[in-house]
Amino acid sequence: MPDRNAVVIDLKFVRQSVIAALKGAFAGRTVIDMAEPQNAGRDLSGVSYAVVWKPDPSLFERARDLRVIFSGGAGVDHILSAYDLPDLPVVRFVDRSLTDRMSEWVVLQCLSHLRGVLPYARQQRNHVWDEVSPQPEARDVTVGVMGLGVLGQDAAAKLKMMGFDVVGWSRRKKRIDGVETFDAAGLDAFLARTDILVGLLPLTPETHGLYNASLFARLRQGRALGKPVFINAGRGGSQVETDIVAALENGVLGAASLDVFESEPLPPESPLWALDNVIITPHAAASSDVGSLFRHVEGQIARFESGQPLEHVVDAAAGY
């Protein structure tokens, strides 16, 4: 039976990155890497800690003595919605590098739509030399960020630095310097102010299918970009892709940038692939750095074993 200091790893990440990060991680502890063939049927009773991203469904049945579950990413819906979990803490991955990379992706997409990257790419393919106009400034465009956790607040701050007018929405009211914020009751007012909608919400029963035809119809029309833009790097389950396609085709939306999808990988038959006003990335806006993840877990285990409270513990009732 493994000792109580053991850590089980079940991460559906790039294998080489996990192997490299494990070389310097969890010194003095037994590490059980579930990707190793010899661990396929291993007894996990007695193991205290699990680091997971979309783990094998049998993991939690076999590891009945877990004390803490660590998510391999900022999101936890892959754990909360798919397994019958024991009553113990689930800790989200919060890390500067992950936050920075998410904000970089969000800023990149907003600037791409502001500066006409898609129409210029079409012109390049067709050998057309023509200046796209009008060419608004960032200050002429309001970016509405939905989801004001660690990622959303950082993205809002960096968009402000780039000169965008920024507003924010969250279920509960948040206060952010220099950013007007709205709560659940202010959703319509928030949408009416928004030219570029950025989705950074967790996936919960309340956010499932939230980005739909009704919501897109409430975004502001006719401002500096002409048509509103939808950007989503939160969770694919929060969007209705048939509604996105329809909104892009009928002019309710002018463009979109999508990093997450209802089904991943995005099926080859999805009409999103063929739309020339859509930017698609393969759930890569902010991939977890495995070395940073393991350092985060080590730090949290040290807190836990010294009697300090864990940080970034998920509220199971809220779903994040």
Sequence and secondary structure as in RCSB ss.txt:
>XXXX:A:sequence
MPDRNAVVIDLKFVRQSVIAALKGAFAGRTVIDMAEPQNAGRDLSGVSYAVVWKPDPSLFERARDLRVIFSGGAG
VDHILSAYDLPDLPVVRFVDRSLTDRMSEWVVLQCLSHLRGVLPYARQQRNHVWDEVSPQPEARDVTVGVMGLGV
LGQDAAAKLKMMGFDVVGWSRRKKRIDGVETFDAAGLDAFLARTDILVGLLPLTPETHGLYNASLFARLRQGRAL
GKPVFINAGRGGSQVETDIVAALENGVLGAASLDVFESEPLPPESPLWALDNVIITPHAAASSDVGSLFRHVEGQ
IARFESGQPLEHVVDAAAGY
>XXXX:A:secstr
   TT EEEEE S HHHHHHHHTTSSTTS EEETTSGGGTT   TT  EEEEES  TTHHHH TT SEEEESSS 
 HHHHTTS   SS EE    HHHHHHHHHHHHHHHHHHHTTHHHHHHHHHTT     S    GGG EEEEE  SH
HHHHHHHHHHHTT EEEEE SS   BTTBEEE GGGHHHHHHT SEEEE     TTTTT BSHHHHTTS  SSTT
SS EEEE S GGGB HHHHHHHHHHTS SEEEES  SSSS  TT GGGG TTEEE  S TT   HHHHHHHHHHH
HHHHHTT   SSB  TTTT 
